[in-house]
Amino acid sequence: MNTPGVADHKATKSDLNGDNVPDWLIPSKMYDILKWLAVLVLPALSVLIAALGPVWGWGALANQLSTSINAVTLFIGAIIGASAIKATASR
């Protein structure tokens, strides 16, 4: 699940306004975990809650939870996408 340029960022630095900053936004291990959450775990959890919520009588709560999980998934996806773009652009 490694994106080229994201996992191999060991000690690469770029100079931005005189400050040394990493070429990536998030470390590769965190990137892998967030990607696993955003691509697999959170969408599956959202579908599970949406499917079982009405069975358990959760009503509107199931919809609210599912929508909230989807919003968090989108946010995590944006973070990992920005990190991948930054790492690719800095190569």
N, C-alpha and C positions, 0 to 999 in steps of 0.2 A: 504494500500500500504506500510505498514511498514515491513521492513525486521527484523527478530528477531535479537536483539543485537544492532541495529542501533538506534531505537527510545528510548530505555531505557538506555541511557548513562549518566544519571544525573551527578554525581560527580565522576565517576570512573576515576582513573588516573593510568598510568603505568609509571615506571621509566625507562628512556632510556638515558644512558650516564649521569646519575645524574640529568637530567632535567625532570620535570613532564610534560607529554604531554597527551592529551586526547586519549582514546582508539579508537576514531572515527576520520575521517578526516574532515567531514563536519557536522554541526548541523542537528538534525533530521528534523526540519521544512524545511531547505534548501534542504535536501535530498529528502523529499517528493515533493517539488516543482520541483526540477530538474528531478526527476523520472517521474512526470506527463508530463513535457515538452518533455523528451526524448522518452517516450513510446507512448504518444498520440498526443500532439499538433504539435511538429515539423515534424514528419512523415506525418501527415495529411496536414499540410501546404505545404510541399514539393510536395505531390501528387496533391494538388489543383493548385499550380503554374504550375507544369508540364502539367496538363490537360487543364487549361484555358489559359496558355501563348500563345500557337499557335492560339487559337480562337481570342485573342486580338491582335495578330500580334507582339508578343514580340520576336519571333524567338529564337535566341541564348541566349537572356537575360533570358528567362524562364529556359533553361537548366542550365545556370550558377547559377541562384538563387537556383534552386532545388538541384544542386550538392553542393553548399555552405551550404545550410540548412542541407543536409545529413551529411556533414563533421562536422558541429557543433553538430548535434545529436549524432554522434559517439563519439565525444570528451566528451560530457556530460555523455554519457553512460559509458565511461571508468572511469570518475571521480566517479560516483555513485557506479560503480562496485568495484573500489579500496576501497572506503569507507566501503562498505558492507563486503568485504573480511577482511579488517583490524579489523572491529568491531567483526566479527565472530571469527577471530584468537585470539583476545584478551580475549575472554570469557573463 
